[in-house]
Amino acid sequence: MTDVHNLGLDIITCHAWNKDQTEVAVCPNSNEVHVYKQSNSGWKSTQILEAHHMNVMCLDWAPKTNRIVTCGADKDAYVWNQDDSGKWIPAWVILRMNRAAVCVKWSPLENKFAVGSGDRMIAVSYFVSGNNWWLSKHIKRPIRSTVTAIDWHPDNKVIASGSTDFKVRVFGAYIKEMEDAPSSGPWGAESPLGTLLAEFPNSINGGGWVHSVAFSPTGNKLCWVAHNSSICVADATKGNAVMRLYTEHLPFLSCVWIGPNLIVAAGHSCMPMLYSFDLNGQLYFVSKLDNSQKKEAAGISAMRKFQSLDRQARTETNDSALDSIHQNTITCVRRVSSSQFKNDVFYPKKHVIIKKDSLVYFKFCLVKQEIL
C-alpha cells in the first residue's frame, strides 16, 4: 500500500522526519527549510526556517532531542531548537569550511553531528555550553575530494564516509572533551578523531563517485552505492571482505538497511530496489518495491502495436510515463521507524522515500527474511 502526499513544492532536495513522523522538514531547492505538520486535512506548513543566504544542501532531524541541523552552500550550519511557543530558534555552528557543506548526520546519541564538505574534509561538531555554540573538529587526511556521504556507527564513536575520489573510509570519531575512551570494535581498535580504521576503493578499476554509505543495524557491515551503478557491502567480521554487485540499473543515490541483511537502494532509475546480503557473503537482487503503473490500452493487441510501429515509427500508446509509482529521480531514502530485529528475522517496518517532483511516498515493506 502506498499513500502519496503532495506538499505543493516544485522540487525537494533534502528532507528529514521527526520522531513520530508527524512532522517533516524539507528544502525546496532554496535557502529555506519548510517544516510541515500532519493534520486531518493533510500536511500544513508550520514554519519556514530562514538563516542561510545560499541553498540548503542537507539537513537532519534528531528524533530524541528534537533538534534540526541544516547546512548550506554558504559554508554555514545551524542547529535549530524549539522554544516553549514551538518556534524554531537557530544556534550557530563553527564549521571553519572554505567550501559548501554537502551532507550532514546526527550521531546515534545525538550529542554531536558530522558534516561532509567540498573542502575535502569532515567536520565533527559538538556543543560547548559555556559559549552556547557548536564547535567543530576536522577529519582531513587522507580525503582527497568532496565528501558526498556520511553515516555513524551505532556505537557513536566511528564514522564512515564516501567521496568523489572513489573511496569509502571508516574513521575514529571519538572526542575526548565530551566522551569516555572508546573500546575495541568490529572495525579495529577505536581511536581518537580522524584515525583511519579502514579504506575501500569503490571498484578494482577505479569506479565512480560514492553517493551514499550506510552501516548495518549491528555496525558489522557497511554498504555503499556509487555512480558506476554498483552496490557494495564490506563485512568487518570477515576481514573487511567486500562483495560488489554491478547492476543493470541507473546509478543509485541513496541506500539504507531495513533489516540485518536487507538493503533498499534507489536513485536515477526512479524505482526503489531491495537487495539481500546472506550469511555466505553473497549480495543479490530480491525485488522492485514499486508496483507497475502501466496498463495496456483496451483493445490494442501486440499485433496492432507492431503494425503501428512499422507504418508510422510510433506506437498508439503513450509511453511518456515511467513504469513505476515514482516519476522522477529518488534523491533520498530514510528509515523512519525504529528497527526491531530478532534472530536475523526482518519484521515489516515503514520507510519513506522523497523524490524530486515534490511528492512524498509512504511505503510499507512487507518482507520477511528467514534465518539461513
N, C-alpha and C positions, 0 to 999 in steps of 0.2 A: 504494500500500500504506500502510495506517495501523495503527499499534500504539497501543493505549490502555492507560495505566498509571494506576491509582487509588492516590493517596497516602494515602487514608484520612482526608482532611480534608473539612470541610463546605464550605469556600469558600477560594479562593485570590485574594488581592487584588493581589499583585505577585510577581515571580519573577525569577531570573537564573541563568545557567549558568556553569560553569567552562570552561576552555579546551577540553578534550576531551569535554565533555558527559557525563562520568561522575558529576558531582555537580550538584545543583540546590538553590538556596536559595529558599524560598517563605515568604510570610507568610499565615497562616490567619486573616486579619482580626482580628488581635490585636496586642499589643505584643511578640510573639515572632517570631523568624525561625527556621524549621526547615531544617536542612541535611540533605539525603538523598544517599546514595551508592548507585550501582547495583551489584548483585551478581547472582550466578547465580539467586538466588531472588526477585529483584525489587529494589525500592527500599527501603533501610533508613535510618532516621533515625540520624545520627551525633552531632549536637549541636544544642541549642536555644540560640540567641543571645538573651540577656536583658540588655538595658541600658536600653531605652526604658520609660517608665512610661505611655505612651499608644500608640495604634495606630500601627504602622509603615505609612507611606503609600507608600513607594517604596524600592527597593534596586537596586544594580547590582554586578556582579562583574567585576573587571578580569582578563582572561584571562592576560596576560603576567606581571604582578606578583602574581597570585593574592591580591587584596585585595577585600573586600566592603565597600561603603558602604551604610549604612542611614539613613533619615531618617524622622521621625515627626511626629505631631500635637503632640508635646510640644515642638516647635521645636528639637529637638536632632538631631545627626547623629554617627555613629560610623564609623570605619574599622577593620575587623577584619582582623588578620593572624594567620596560623597560627604557633605556636611549634614547637619540634623534636618535641614529642609529638603534634602535629596539632591541638591545642586552639586555638580562635579567641579572640584577645585584643583587646578594643576599645581604640581610641585616640580621644581627644576631638577634636571639630571645633568651632571657634568660629564659629558661623554669625551670631550677633547678629541674630536674627529675632524679630519680635513675633507672628508667626502661623505656622501649620503649614507644614511643608515638603510639597510636592505631587509633585515629580518630581526625579530625580537621574540624572546621566550622567557616566561617566568619559570623559576626553578620549582621543583615539587613542593618544597616547604614555603615557597613564596616570600622568602627573606632576601632574595636577590634575583636579578634577571640578566640575560645576556643579549647583546646587540651585535649583529654582524654588519659589516660596512664595506663600502668600496675602497676604504683606506687600508685594505689588506690586514685587517685585524678584527678581534672580538673584544668588546668592552663588557666586562662583568661588573654590574653596578650593585651597590648595597647602601642601605640608608644610614646616614650619620645624623643621629638625633640632635647633637649639640648645635649643628649648623642648619638643621632642617632642610637638607638636600640629599640627593643620591650621588655618591662618589663612585668613580669607575676605575678599575684596574684593567690593563690591556694584555691580551694574548696576541703576539705578533709573529714570532718565528715558529715554524718555517712556512707560514702562509705567504703565498706569492701573488694572490689575485683576490678579487672580490669574494667575500664570504656571502653566499647566497642562501644558506640553510643552517639552522642550529637546532639541537634538541638536548634535553637534560636527561642524564641517567637517573633512575628512581632514587638513588642514594643521595642526591642533591650535591655531590662533590665531583662529578665527572660530566663533561660536556662533549658532544660530537658536533662537527661542523663539516659542511660541504662547500666547495668553492669553484670558481671558474678556472682554476689551474688543474682541473680534472682529478682532484684528490679529496678523499674523505679522511678526516683526522679525529682522534679522540684525545682530549686534553684533561689534565687535572684541573679542577676549578675550586679548590679549597682556599678560602680566605681566612687567614689566621686571626685577623682582628675581630671576627664575629663567629667563628665556628670551632668546634673541637677538632683535634687532629684526626685525619682520615685513617681508616684501616685498609687492609689489603682487600681488593675487589676482583671481580672476574676479568677486568682488563689490565690486571697487574697491580703493583704496589701504588696505591693512590698517593699523589704527590701534590705539592703546592701549585698554585695557579700558573698555568702555562706549560706545565710539564707534558711533553708529548708521550702518550701511552701507546698509541697505535696509529698507523697510517696505511691507507689503502688507495691504490690507483683505481680510478673508475673502470679502466679497461686495460688489458695487457698491451694493447696497441695505442693507448692514449685515451680514447673515448671522448665524451662530451662533458659539458658543464654539469655539475651536480645541482639538481633543483630542490631536492628535499631529503632529509635524513630523519630517521625515527628509531629510537630504542624500543625493544620489545618490553612487555609489561614487567618481566623479571630483570631486564637490563643485560641479559647474557648475549643477546643478539642485536645487531644493528643493520637496519635496512636503509637503502638509498635508491633514488631514481635519478636518471640523468638524461641529457639531451640526445644521446645515441639510442634512445628507445629501449634502454635496458632497465632491469630491476635487479638489485644485488642484495645479498644478505651475508654478513660476516658473523661467525659464531665464535665467541670468546671461549666457550667450553671445549672447542676442538682446535685449539691452537690458532685462533683467528682465521680459520679457513673461510674462504669466500666462495659462495655459489652465485654465479652470474647467469641471468636468463635474458637473452636478446629477443625482444618481442617483435611482432609484425605490426604493432600499433604505432601511432604517432607518439612523440615523446610525452612522458608523464611529467607533471609539475608538482605533484603532491602525493605523499604516501602516509599511511597510518596503520598501526597494528590494532586489530579489533579482537584479538584473541592471542593465546600463546603461540600459535602457528599460522594465523591468518592475517593477511595484509590486503588493504584496499589501496589501489593506486588509480589516479585519474589525471587527465591533462588535455592535450590537444585533440585527442580522439573523441572528446565530448561524451565519454562513457566511463563510469567507474568500473574497474576490473577487480575481481577477487583472486588472490594468489594464496598458495599454501606452501609452507616450509615444513617438511615432515621430519621425523626423528632420524631418518637416514641422511639428512642433509640435502635433500632434493627440493628444488624450488619449481613449482609448476602452476600453470593456469587452471583455475577452477571454473569460473563463470563470469558473465557480464551481469551487472546489477541493475541495469536499465531494462525496461520492457520495450519490445519493438513497438513503434508507433505507426508504422506504415501498414496500410491495408490496400489490397488490390482493388482497383475500381470495379464496381459491379458490372458484369457483362463483358469485361475485357479479358480475353484469354491470352495465353502465351503466344499463340499463333498470330493474333491481331497485333500484339506488341512488336513482333519481329517484322510483320508486314509493314507497319507504320515506320519502323526504323529503316527498312530497306527503301521505301519510297521517298521519305522526306528527311531522312537522317535525324529523326527525333521520335520520341515515344509519345503516346497520348496521355501519359500520366505526368503529374507534377512531381519532379524529383528535387525540388529546392529544399525540402525538409529533410533533416537527418533522421536516420532510423534509430532514434533514441529520445528519451524524455528531454535531455539536455540538448539545446540547440546552439551552444557556443562552448568555448574552452572552459574547462573546470580549473579554476586557479587555486583552489584550496579545499582540502578535506580535513574535517576535525571530528574527533570523537567527543561527544558532549555528555554522555552518561558514564557513570563510574563503572569500572570493569570488575567483574566477579568471575574468577577462574578457579576451577577445582578439577584436579586430575587431568589437566590438558583438555578439558571439555569447554567449548565456547557456548555460552548462553546468549540467546538473542538480545542484542542491545541496539540502541538507536544511534545513528550517526547522521551528520548533516553536511550537505555539500552546498557551497555557494559558487556561482559562476558569473561570467562577465555580463550576461544580459540582465542582471539585477534580480533574478528570481532566486528565491530561497527554496531548496528542496529538502523535505524531511523524508528520510529514507529509513525503512525498518528492515534490518538484515535478519532473515530467518535462516541462519546457517548453523549447523552443529558439526563439530569435528570430534569424532570418537578417538579414544586412546589407541595409538598404533602399537 
